[in-house]
Amino acid sequence: QVQLVESGGGVVQPGRSLRLSCAASGFTFSSYAMHWVRQAPGKGLEWVAVISYDGFNKYYADSVKGRFTISRDNSKNTLYLQMNSLRPEDTAVYYCASGEVVTAIQGWGQGTLVTVSS
Amino acid sequence: QTVVTQEPSFSVSPGGTVTLTCGLSSGSVSTSYYPSWYQQTPGQAPRTLIYSTNTRSSGVPDRFSGSIVGNKAALTITGAQADDECDYYCVLYMGSGISVFGGGTKLTVL
């Protein structure tokens, strides 16, 4: 059974950085692509980034490109999202999600809230 | 920039059938977009219903099915139940690793 647990959210000032983590269990993490998806308060879902199973390929939404970096450590079954130059509009619940391939989003974590505010 | 479109809201009677759609502001949706569908109740994480057009996720009842109808992806719910009342999102794969969510459809069962 896929289990994904996000951590690292909190309140941060605009312009500062934050790193989110997602601990995976219940499946062969190193064989799955992994996504980050976010949801601003009262808004819809927004795809943020994806990383291939081996970490070699990474893709980003235009809204975060150049500011966010997705990475993974397959030896620790952990996914990361390094968020730099944070803006108020980055305020959202951030979900990590797994997929057998880059084109699929299948398993979901419960999310971690990031609030960007002075 | 291509926008993924969904009906903002839809209603269905208990026991009825409803088809939600997922389109593009420009062009037609095909299986090459690997459309997928997600269900979300307020305050909860999304749940995957369908991926790769018509593959049902583990544990999802066969009341939920995915297809391509005309130039859009479609999610059909048969035998609608009260707890089907929530938000439904689609995602289209745009190529080059990029996925885009639709704005979501709020389904009312009444």
Interface residues (C-beta under 8 A of the other chain):
Chain A: H35 V37 G44 L45 E46 W47 V50 N57 K58 Y59 A61 Y95 G99 V102 T103 A104 I105 Q106 G107 W108 G109 Q110 G111
Chain B: Y34 S36 Y38 Q40 A45 P46 R47 T48 Y51 S52 S57 D87 Y89 V91 Y93 S96 G97 I98 S99 V100 F101 G102 G103 G104
